[in-house]
Amino acid sequence: MEDTLRRLIVQLGEVAAISVLIELSLPALKRRVDAGDAVQPAWGEFLDRLAQRYGLPAAARVRPLRDDGPLAILVIAYRS
């Protein structure tokens, strides 16, 4: 997800503002945990890096979804 964000920022160039939202599917997350995956400290470190490396004015918002679907969806809004 971080690589996708990095590539997007490079493609956008200079923008006036950017906002990041991560939609996290709770049913998909439960399946992953039931299959043996663990929620790792890397998730929290990833969220911290978003603000530090990319200069976001606010932390990325994580919205839990009750719908089944992809584990995570990265939504980015920007104003040029």
N, C-alpha and C positions, 0 to 999 in steps of 0.2 A: 504494500500500500504506500509505503514511503517513497519507493522508486517511482510509482505512478504520479504522486504529488510532485516530486522533483522534476520529472519530465514535463508535467503540465506547466509548472512555473517557468521553466526555460522557454516553452513555446509561447506563453503569454507575453513575456517581456515585462515592460513596465506597466503596472496597473496602480490605480489610486487606492483600492481596497480589495481585500480577499477574505472570504469566510469559508470555513471548512466544517462540514458535518459528516459524521460517520454513522450510518444506520447499521445496527447490529441485530441480526435475526436471532432471537432467543431460542426458537426451536432448532435452528441449525447449530447453534452453540451447544445446546444440550446433547445433540447427536454426537458432536465431536468429543465432548467430555465423556459421554457414555462409551465411546469407542476407544478411550484411553488417552486422548489428548489432555494436556493440562493447560490451564491459564497461567502463563508465565509472567515473570516480572518484566519481560521485554515489552509487554503491552503498555505498562505505565511509562517505561522509558521512551517508547515510541511517542506517546502523547506529549511527554516533556520535550522531546526533540522537535516536535512540530512548532512549538512556540520559540524555542531557542534558535534553531537553525534557520527557520524560514521567516522569522520576525512577525509572526501573526499577532495582531493587536489583542486577541483573546484566545483562550484555549479552544481547541476543537471541541465541538459539541458532539456527544455520543448519544444517539437516540435509540433506545431499545425497541425492537419491533416484535409483535406477537405473531406476525405472519411468517410462514415458511418461505424460504427463498435462499439466496446466496448468504453466506456467513456475514459478509460485510460489504457495504456499498459506500464509496467515497463520493460525497457531493460537494462540489466547489462552486462558489459564486464569486464573481469579481466585477469590479467597476473600473473602467479605464478613464 
